[in-house]
C-alpha cells in the first residue's frame, strides 16, 4: 500500500476541461428565403401592438384590453425568442431536437 499499487488508473481523478460559455454569433443560414422577413415583420407587428395597447390611458371596460395586452406581449416575446434561437449559435448549442421541442 505504501508504494502506491493500490491506486489504478481508473481511481485517479480525471481533469475536466474548463467549461466555456457558448459562442454567440449571428447567422441567417437557418432562416432564409421568405421565413426571415415574415418572422421579422411578425415581431415588429406584435411590438407595435404592445406599444399601442400601452398608450391607452382610460377605458370603461378593460377586460378585452387586458386580454389583448397578454396576447400581444406573449406574441412579441415568443417571436423574439424564435428569432434569437434561429439566428444565433444558440440553435447549435441547444441542439435541433431541443429547439424543435421548444
C-alpha positions in Angstrom: 0.0 0.0 0.0 2.8 2.4 0.7 4.3 2.0 -2.7 1.1 3.2 -4.5 0.0 0.0 -6.0 -3.5 0.3 -4.5 -4.4 3.0 -7.0 -5.3 2.2 -10.5 -5.7 4.5 -13.5 -9.4 4.4 -13.0 -9.4 5.6 -9.4 -7.3 8.7 -10.1 -9.3 11.9 -10.5 -9.7 12.9 -14.1 -9.2 16.5 -15.0 -12.2 18.0 -16.8 -11.8 20.6 -19.5 -12.9 24.1 -18.3 -16.4 24.9 -19.3 -16.7 27.7 -21.7 -19.6 30.0 -22.5 -21.2 29.1 -25.8 -20.1 31.3 -28.6 -22.8 33.7 -29.6 -22.7 34.6 -33.2 -25.2 35.8 -35.7 -26.2 33.7 -38.7 -29.0 33.6 -41.2 -28.5 30.2 -42.6 -31.4 28.6 -40.8 -34.0 31.4 -41.6 -33.6 32.1 -45.3 -35.9 32.9 -48.1 -39.4 34.2 -47.1 -39.2 32.9 -43.5 -36.8 35.6 -42.2 -38.8 38.6 -43.4 -42.1 37.1 -42.2 -40.7 36.4 -38.7 -39.2 40.0 -38.5 -42.5 41.5 -39.6 -44.4 39.4 -37.1 -42.1 40.5 -34.3 -42.4 44.2 -35.4 -46.2 44.0 -35.6 -46.5 42.3 -32.1 -44.2 45.1 -30.7 -46.4 47.8 -32.3 -49.5 46.2 -30.9 -47.9 46.1 -27.4 -46.9 49.8 -27.7 -50.4 50.8 -28.9 -52.0 49.0 -26.1 -49.8 50.8 -23.5 -50.8 54.1 -25.0 -54.5 53.7 -23.9 -54.9 55.7 -20.7 -58.6 55.3 -19.9 -61.2 52.7 -20.8 -64.6 51.8 -19.5 -64.5 48.1 -20.0 -60.9 46.9 -19.9 -61.3 43.2 -20.0 -60.7 42.9 -23.7 -57.8 45.3 -23.4 -56.1 43.1 -20.8 -56.5 40.0 -23.0 -55.1 42.0 -25.9 -52.2 43.1 -23.8 -51.4 39.5 -22.7 -51.6 38.2 -26.3 -49.5 40.9 -27.8 -46.8 40.7 -25.1 -46.7 36.9 -25.4 -46.5 37.1 -29.2 -43.7 39.6 -29.1 -41.6 37.7 -26.6 -42.1 34.3 -28.4 -41.3 35.9 -31.7 -38.2 37.4 -30.3 -37.2 34.1 -28.7 -37.6 32.3 -32.1 -35.5 34.9 -33.8 -32.8 34.6 -31.2 -32.8 30.8 -31.3 -32.7 30.5 -35.1 -30.4 33.5 -35.9 -27.7 32.8 -33.3 -25.4 29.9 -32.4 -27.8 29.0 -29.6 -29.6 26.7 -32.1 -26.4 24.5 -32.4 -25.5 24.6 -28.7 -29.0 23.5 -27.6 -29.4 21.0 -30.4 -32.1 20.7 -33.1 -34.3 18.4 -31.1 -34.4 20.7 -28.1 -35.2 23.7 -30.3 -38.0 21.8 -32.0 -39.5 20.8 -28.6 -39.4 24.5 -27.5 
